[in-house]
Amino acid sequence: MKVLLTIEGGFAKTIFEGGKEVVVDFLEGFQYARKMNLESPEVIGVLTAINSKRDLSDRIHWATGALSAMEHKVGKLEVVE
């Protein structure tokens, strides 16, 4: 499946391709971002970094860390074994 973006003049370009489940996930993210007006350079940077990760598990854990940092602005991070 392909997701096309059509702009003025009828020009269309493919912005995403994948199976049905993946396209549904893409569309949900697209609609959420449009509804929330997520256009700041910071948000774009975070999402670009998430997208550059190697595989899905990398993306999920990286995103969880980024979201946690956004929610917890103060305090020292420590890793304990």
C-alpha positions as CSV (number, residue, x, y, z in Angstrom):
1,M,0.0,0.0,0.0
2,K,1.1,3.6,-0.7
3,V,0.2,6.8,1.0
4,L,0.1,9.7,-1.4
5,L,0.2,13.4,-0.5
6,T,-1.5,15.6,-3.0
7,I,-0.7,19.3,-3.1
8,E,-1.9,22.3,-5.1
9,G,-2.0,21.7,-8.8
10,G,-2.8,18.0,-8.5
11,F,0.8,17.0,-7.9
12,A,1.1,13.9,-5.8
13,K,4.0,12.2,-4.2
14,T,4.4,8.9,-2.3
15,I,5.2,9.7,1.4
16,F,5.0,6.2,2.8
17,E,4.8,2.6,1.7
18,G,4.1,-0.6,3.6
19,G,1.7,-3.3,4.5
20,K,-1.9,-2.6,5.7
21,E,-1.0,-2.6,9.4
22,V,2.0,-0.4,9.0
23,V,0.0,2.1,6.8
24,V,-2.7,2.2,9.5
25,D,-0.1,3.0,12.1
26,F,1.4,5.7,9.8
27,L,-2.0,7.3,9.2
28,E,-2.7,7.3,13.0
29,G,0.5,9.1,13.6
30,F,0.0,11.5,10.8
31,Q,-3.5,12.4,11.9
32,Y,-2.4,12.8,15.5
33,A,0.4,15.2,14.6
34,R,-1.8,17.2,12.3
35,K,-4.5,17.5,15.0
36,M,-1.9,18.5,17.7
37,N,-0.1,20.9,15.4
38,L,3.3,19.3,16.1
39,E,5.5,21.4,13.9
40,S,8.2,22.7,16.2
41,P,11.9,22.1,15.3
42,E,12.3,20.2,18.6
43,V,9.5,17.8,17.9
44,I,10.7,17.3,14.3
45,G,14.2,16.6,15.6
46,V,13.0,14.0,18.1
47,L,10.9,12.2,15.6
48,T,13.7,12.3,13.0
49,A,16.1,10.7,15.6
50,I,13.6,8.0,16.4
51,N,13.2,7.2,12.7
52,S,16.9,6.9,12.3
53,K,17.2,4.0,14.7
54,R,18.0,0.6,13.3
55,D,15.0,-1.5,14.2
56,L,11.7,-1.3,15.9
57,S,12.9,-2.2,19.4
58,D,15.6,0.5,19.2
59,R,12.9,3.0,18.3
60,I,10.5,2.1,21.1
61,H,13.2,2.2,23.8
62,W,14.8,5.4,22.5
63,A,11.3,7.1,22.3
64,T,10.5,5.9,25.8
65,G,13.8,7.5,27.1
66,A,13.1,10.7,25.2
67,L,9.6,11.0,26.5
68,S,10.8,10.3,30.0
69,A,13.4,13.1,29.7
70,M,10.6,15.5,28.6
71,E,8.4,14.6,31.5
72,H,11.2,14.7,34.1
73,K,13.2,17.9,33.6
74,V,15.0,17.8,37.0
75,G,16.9,15.1,38.8
76,K,20.0,13.0,38.2
77,L,19.8,9.8,36.1
78,E,21.4,6.7,37.5
79,V,21.7,3.1,36.3
80,V,21.9,0.4,38.9
81,E,22.6,-3.3,38.4
